[in-house]
Amino acid sequence: MSDSNWYLINDIDKLDTPALVIYPERVKQNIGLLKSMIDDVSRLRPHVKTNKCREACSLMIEAGITKFKCATIAEAEMLGLCKAPDALLAYQPIGPKLERFVKLIKTYPVTKYSCLIDNIAAAKHISEIALLNDIVIPVYIDLNIGQNRTGIVSEKALSFYIDCRELKGIKIIGLHAYDGHIHDTDMDIRIKKCEEAFEKARQLQQDITDGGYSELIIVAGGSPTFPIHAKRPVIECSPGTFIYWDRGYSLICPEQPFLPAAVIVSRVISLPDETKICIDTGHKSVSAENELAKRIWFLNAPGLEPIGQSEEHLVLEAGKGHGYKPGDVLYGLPYHVCPTVALYERAITIEDNNISGEWMNVARDRKINI
């Protein structure tokens, strides 16, 4: 089978659709490529929000990656189940989430857990709960470097750091600088914006050391800025999408040659009129936060134009004389693979173009055990 047909499944008649399928050999290649793009594997801290499964995380651990980032308690527990050495919950745990986080720390002692803080009230509460449980929680100060979602602005961060140093029960070990607002295709523009954003973190790091305090590690970036941060010394980098890649980042980041490793398999189920086809890939099957034209792109039918989508259906303009018939199979790349994976409880693995097993997306749920 030619490289251009890498995604085809020989025993496709055994696969019900819509289905999320994963190609493990491509996943391994992507992990290897990630390692080749940085000088020291210890500087990698991949985000597991994309894969949400133990098997993919285990492949990274086997490849020598020891540090990870996650966004939910379920993702954090998944890393504990994998015995990952280091897991940063890139979230500030509040209320019951903090109680669950403390239970994680106690239940999975092999994994060193840490979390984010960005305001004094939350930091004090984390400190209090840690003291009640006779533990010290490592924390990273979450900086707002342009995402305008969470994080403290750099102008207030130094005094925040000094205040938090007085709190028992927590230990500040680093700075978290996520630049998810930067996704320009033009690399020169992306580099410029990345440098401007990162300077806020670098300056705070310098101000802290100038004040006589220990230097803090910086965890920076996501997928679009990974190649930029990878060239910096010491900085830990946190790409996530690399492991499966998707249509969106393949267009935004052509300089990153990761391989698509996750595909949505669909079937034609109806022919509404002479130019249109309807397939079984609705909102429940592929991430729908983007405009209709940027949700899924078909490897074996790139000319199909989405014109309508509902929960279980996607209507596509195929043109007169298209030749499609019910039962025909389409192989689609999601534009945004991370939330797409969250729609599936399992991914079907494809090896040597045949169904080989399944990976359970255990962290798609809000709760595994804790």
C-alpha positions as CSV (number, residue, x, y, z in Angstrom):
1,M,0.0,0.0,0.0
2,S,1.4,3.4,-1.0
3,D,2.3,6.1,1.6
4,S,-0.5,8.2,0.3
5,N,-3.0,5.5,1.3
6,W,-1.5,5.0,4.8
7,Y,-4.9,5.4,6.5
8,L,-6.9,2.7,4.6
9,I,-8.3,-0.1,6.7
10,N,-8.3,-3.5,5.0
11,D,-11.0,-5.0,7.3
12,I,-13.1,-1.9,7.3
13,D,-16.3,-4.1,7.2
14,K,-15.6,-5.0,10.9
15,L,-15.7,-1.3,12.0
16,D,-18.9,0.5,12.9
17,T,-18.9,4.2,12.3
18,P,-18.4,7.0,13.2
19,A,-15.1,5.8,14.8
20,L,-12.0,7.3,16.1
21,V,-9.0,5.3,14.8
22,I,-5.4,5.6,15.9
23,Y,-2.3,4.5,14.1
24,P,0.3,3.5,16.9
25,E,3.3,3.4,14.5
26,R,2.6,7.0,13.6
27,V,2.2,7.9,17.2
28,K,5.7,6.4,17.9
29,Q,7.2,8.3,15.0
30,N,5.7,11.6,16.3
31,I,7.2,10.9,19.8
32,G,10.6,10.3,18.1
33,L,10.3,13.5,16.1
34,L,9.4,15.5,19.2
35,K,12.5,14.2,21.0
36,S,14.7,15.1,17.9
37,M,13.5,18.7,18.0
38,I,14.9,19.5,21.4
39,D,18.4,19.2,22.9
40,D,17.4,17.4,26.1
41,V,14.4,15.1,26.6
42,S,14.2,16.3,30.3
43,R,13.0,19.6,28.9
44,L,9.8,18.0,27.4
45,R,6.6,18.3,29.4
46,P,3.9,17.1,26.9
47,H,0.3,18.0,27.6
48,V,-1.9,14.8,27.7
49,K,-5.2,16.6,27.0
50,T,-4.9,15.4,23.4
51,N,-4.5,11.7,23.9
52,K,-6.4,11.1,27.2
53,C,-5.3,7.5,27.2
54,R,-2.8,5.4,29.2
55,E,-1.3,3.7,26.1
56,A,-0.2,6.9,24.5
57,C,1.3,8.1,27.8
58,S,3.1,4.8,28.3
59,L,4.7,5.1,24.9
60,M,6.0,8.5,25.9
61,I,7.3,7.2,29.2
62,E,9.0,4.3,27.4
63,A,10.7,6.9,25.1
64,G,12.2,8.6,28.2
65,I,9.8,11.4,28.7
66,T,9.2,11.8,32.5
67,K,7.4,15.1,32.8
68,F,3.8,15.8,31.8
69,K,1.1,18.5,31.9
70,C,-2.6,17.9,32.3
71,A,-5.8,20.0,32.7
72,T,-8.2,17.8,34.7
73,I,-8.2,15.5,37.7
74,A,-9.0,12.6,35.5
75,E,-6.0,13.3,33.3
76,A,-3.8,13.7,36.4
77,E,-5.0,10.4,37.8
78,M,-4.4,8.7,34.4
79,L,-0.8,9.9,34.7
80,G,-0.7,8.4,38.3
81,L,-2.0,5.1,36.9
82,C,0.9,5.2,34.4
83,K,3.4,5.9,37.2
84,A,4.5,9.0,35.4
85,P,7.3,10.6,37.5
86,D,6.1,14.2,37.2
87,A,2.6,15.7,36.5
88,L,1.7,19.4,36.5
89,L,-2.0,20.1,36.8
90,A,-2.1,23.2,34.6
91,Y,-5.1,24.4,36.6
92,Q,-5.7,26.1,39.9
93,P,-7.7,23.6,41.9
94,I,-10.6,25.2,43.7
95,G,-13.3,23.7,46.0
96,P,-13.8,19.9,45.7
97,K,-11.2,19.8,42.9
98,L,-8.6,20.7,45.5
99,E,-9.8,17.9,47.8
100,R,-9.5,15.4,44.9
101,F,-6.1,16.8,44.0
102,V,-4.8,16.1,47.6
103,K,-6.3,12.6,47.4
104,L,-4.4,12.0,44.2
105,I,-1.1,13.1,45.8
106,K,-1.7,10.6,48.6
107,T,-2.9,7.8,46.4
108,Y,-0.2,7.9,43.7
109,P,3.0,8.7,45.6
110,V,5.2,7.6,42.7
111,T,4.0,10.6,40.8
112,K,5.2,14.1,41.9
113,Y,2.1,16.3,41.5
114,S,2.1,20.1,41.2
115,C,-0.5,22.7,40.3
116,L,-0.9,26.4,39.4
117,I,-1.7,29.4,41.4
118,D,-2.6,32.9,40.2
119,N,-4.2,34.7,43.2
120,I,-3.6,35.0,46.9
121,A,-7.0,33.7,48.1
122,A,-6.6,30.5,46.2
123,A,-2.9,30.1,47.2
124,K,-3.9,30.5,50.9
125,H,-6.6,27.9,50.6
126,I,-4.3,25.4,48.9
127,S,-1.8,26.1,51.7
128,E,-4.4,25.5,54.4
129,I,-5.6,22.3,52.9
130,A,-2.0,21.1,52.4
131,L,-1.2,21.8,56.0
132,L,-4.3,19.9,57.2
133,N,-3.1,16.9,55.2
134,D,0.5,17.2,56.4
135,I,1.8,17.7,52.8
136,V,3.7,20.3,50.8
137,I,2.2,21.0,47.4
138,P,4.7,22.2,44.7
139,V,3.1,25.1,42.7
140,Y,3.8,27.2,39.6
141,I,2.8,30.8,39.3
142,D,0.5,31.0,36.4
143,L,1.3,34.1,34.3
144,N,-1.0,35.9,31.9
145,I,1.3,36.6,29.0
146,G,-1.5,37.4,26.5
147,Q,-4.0,34.5,26.6
148,N,-6.2,36.6,28.9
149,R,-7.8,33.5,30.3
150,T,-6.1,32.8,33.6
151,G,-2.9,33.9,35.3
152,I,-1.6,36.9,37.1
153,V,-0.4,39.9,35.0
154,S,3.4,40.2,35.1
155,E,3.3,43.7,36.8
156,K,1.8,42.1,39.9
157,A,3.6,38.8,39.8
158,L,6.7,39.7,41.8
159,S,4.8,40.9,44.9
160,F,2.5,37.8,44.5
161,Y,5.5,35.6,44.5
162,I,7.0,37.2,47.7
163,D,3.6,37.0,49.5
164,C,3.2,33.3,48.6
165,R,6.7,32.5,49.8
166,E,5.4,33.1,53.3
167,L,2.7,30.5,53.0
168,K,3.4,27.1,54.5
169,G,2.1,24.0,52.8
170,I,3.0,25.2,49.3
171,K,6.4,25.5,47.6
172,I,6.8,27.7,44.5
173,I,9.0,25.8,42.0
174,G,8.3,27.5,38.7
175,L,6.5,29.8,36.4
176,H,3.8,28.8,33.9
177,A,3.7,30.8,30.7
178,Y,1.1,29.6,28.2
179,D,0.9,31.4,24.9
180,G,-2.1,29.7,23.3
181,H,-3.2,33.0,21.7
182,I,-0.3,32.8,19.3
183,H,-1.1,30.7,16.2
184,D,0.0,32.7,13.2
185,T,1.0,30.7,10.1
186,D,3.7,33.2,9.2
187,M,6.7,32.0,11.3
188,D,8.3,35.4,11.5
189,I,5.1,36.9,13.0
190,R,4.8,33.9,15.3
191,I,8.4,34.3,16.5
192,K,7.9,38.0,17.1
193,K,4.7,37.5,19.2
194,C,6.2,34.6,21.1
195,E,9.3,36.6,22.0
196,E,7.2,39.5,23.2
197,A,5.0,37.3,25.3
198,F,7.9,35.2,26.7
199,E,9.8,38.3,27.8
200,K,7.2,38.8,30.6
201,A,8.1,35.5,32.1
202,R,11.8,35.9,31.5
203,Q,11.8,39.3,33.2
204,L,9.9,38.0,36.2
205,Q,12.4,35.1,36.5
206,Q,15.2,37.7,36.4
207,D,13.5,39.9,39.0
208,I,13.1,37.0,41.3
209,T,16.8,36.0,41.1
210,D,17.9,39.7,41.4
211,G,15.9,39.7,44.7
212,G,18.1,37.0,46.0
213,Y,15.7,34.2,45.5
214,S,16.3,30.9,43.8
215,E,15.8,30.8,40.0
216,L,12.5,29.3,39.0
217,I,12.0,27.0,36.0
218,I,9.7,28.2,33.3
219,V,7.2,25.9,31.6
220,A,6.2,27.6,28.4
221,G,4.2,27.3,25.2
222,G,2.1,24.9,23.4
223,S,2.2,23.4,19.9
224,P,2.6,26.4,17.6
225,T,5.4,27.9,19.7
226,F,7.1,24.7,20.6
227,P,10.0,25.0,18.0
228,I,10.7,28.5,19.3
229,H,10.8,27.6,23.0
230,A,12.8,24.4,22.2
231,K,15.7,26.6,21.2
232,R,15.9,28.3,24.5
233,P,18.1,26.8,27.2
234,V,16.5,25.2,30.3
235,I,12.9,26.1,29.4
236,E,10.4,23.2,29.7
237,C,8.1,22.9,26.6
238,S,4.6,21.6,26.6
239,P,3.2,20.7,23.2
240,G,0.3,18.3,23.2
241,T,-1.2,17.9,19.7
242,F,2.0,16.5,18.3
243,I,1.1,13.0,19.4
244,Y,-1.9,12.7,17.0
245,W,-1.6,16.0,15.0
246,D,-4.6,17.3,13.2
247,R,-5.7,19.2,10.1
248,G,-5.7,22.6,11.9
249,Y,-2.1,22.5,13.1
250,S,-0.9,20.9,9.8
251,L,-2.1,24.2,8.1
252,I,-0.9,26.6,10.8
253,C,2.4,24.9,11.5
254,P,3.8,23.5,8.2
255,E,7.3,23.7,9.7
256,Q,6.5,20.9,12.1
257,P,6.4,17.6,10.2
258,F,4.4,15.6,12.6
259,L,2.2,12.8,11.1
260,P,-1.6,12.7,11.3
261,A,-2.2,9.7,13.5
262,A,-5.9,10.0,14.4
263,V,-8.6,9.7,11.9
264,I,-12.4,9.8,12.0
265,V,-13.9,7.0,9.9
266,S,-17.4,7.8,8.5
267,R,-19.9,6.2,6.2
268,V,-22.4,7.7,3.7
269,I,-25.8,7.0,5.0
270,S,-28.1,9.0,2.8
271,L,-28.3,10.9,-0.6
272,P,-30.6,13.9,0.1
273,D,-30.5,15.0,-3.6
274,E,-28.5,14.6,-6.7
275,T,-25.6,16.7,-5.5
276,K,-25.5,16.0,-1.7
277,I,-24.5,13.2,0.5
278,C,-25.1,12.7,4.2
279,I,-22.6,10.9,6.5
280,D,-22.8,9.7,10.1
281,T,-20.4,12.3,11.6
282,G,-22.4,14.9,13.6
283,H,-21.5,17.2,16.5
284,K,-21.1,14.1,18.7
285,S,-18.4,12.7,16.4
286,V,-16.1,15.6,15.7
287,S,-15.2,18.8,17.5
288,A,-17.7,21.5,16.4
289,E,-16.4,24.7,17.9
290,N,-15.0,25.9,14.6
291,E,-17.0,27.1,11.7
292,L,-18.5,24.4,9.6
293,A,-15.8,24.4,6.9
294,K,-13.1,23.8,9.6
295,R,-14.3,20.8,11.5
296,I,-13.2,17.8,9.3
297,W,-11.3,17.3,6.1
298,F,-11.4,14.0,4.2
299,L,-8.2,12.3,3.1
300,N,-9.9,10.3,0.4
301,A,-12.4,13.1,-0.7
302,P,-10.8,16.5,-0.2
303,G,-13.3,18.2,-2.5
304,L,-16.3,17.5,-0.4
305,E,-17.9,20.7,1.1
306,P,-19.7,20.6,4.4
307,I,-23.0,22.5,4.2
308,G,-24.9,21.4,7.3
309,Q,-24.3,19.5,10.5
310,S,-26.5,18.3,13.4
311,E,-25.9,15.9,16.3
312,E,-25.7,12.7,14.2
313,H,-25.4,13.9,10.6
314,L,-23.1,15.9,8.3
315,V,-24.4,17.0,4.9
316,L,-21.8,17.5,2.2
317,E,-22.0,19.0,-1.2
318,A,-20.5,16.5,-3.6
319,G,-21.6,17.9,-7.0
320,K,-23.6,16.4,-9.8
321,G,-22.6,12.9,-10.9
322,H,-20.6,12.4,-7.8
323,G,-21.0,8.6,-7.7
324,Y,-21.2,8.2,-3.9
325,K,-23.6,5.5,-2.6
326,P,-24.7,4.5,0.9
327,G,-22.1,2.5,2.7
328,D,-19.1,4.3,1.1
329,V,-16.3,5.0,3.6
330,L,-14.7,8.4,4.3
331,Y,-11.5,8.9,6.3
332,G,-11.4,12.4,7.9
333,L,-8.8,14.4,9.7
334,P,-10.4,16.6,12.5
335,Y,-9.3,20.2,12.5
336,H,-9.1,20.1,16.3
337,V,-8.2,16.6,17.6
338,C,-8.1,17.3,21.3
339,P,-11.8,17.9,21.9
340,T,-12.6,15.3,19.2
341,V,-10.9,12.6,21.2
342,A,-13.0,13.6,24.2
343,L,-16.1,12.6,22.2
344,Y,-15.0,8.9,22.1
345,E,-14.7,6.5,25.0
346,R,-12.3,4.4,23.0
347,A,-10.0,4.6,20.0
348,I,-9.6,1.7,17.6
349,T,-6.0,1.0,16.8
350,I,-4.9,0.2,13.2
351,E,-1.6,-1.6,12.5
352,D,-0.5,-2.9,9.1
353,N,-3.8,-1.5,7.8
354,N,-5.9,-3.8,10.0
355,I,-7.8,-3.4,13.2
356,S,-5.5,-4.5,16.0
357,G,-7.2,-3.5,19.3
358,E,-8.4,-0.4,21.2
359,W,-7.1,2.3,23.5
360,M,-9.6,3.5,26.1
361,N,-9.7,7.3,26.4
362,V,-10.1,7.0,30.2
363,A,-9.4,10.7,30.9
364,R,-12.3,11.8,28.7
365,D,-14.5,11.3,31.8
366,R,-14.6,13.7,34.7
367,K,-13.6,11.0,37.1
368,I,-11.7,7.7,36.9
369,N,-11.5,6.7,40.6
370,I,-10.9,9.9,42.6
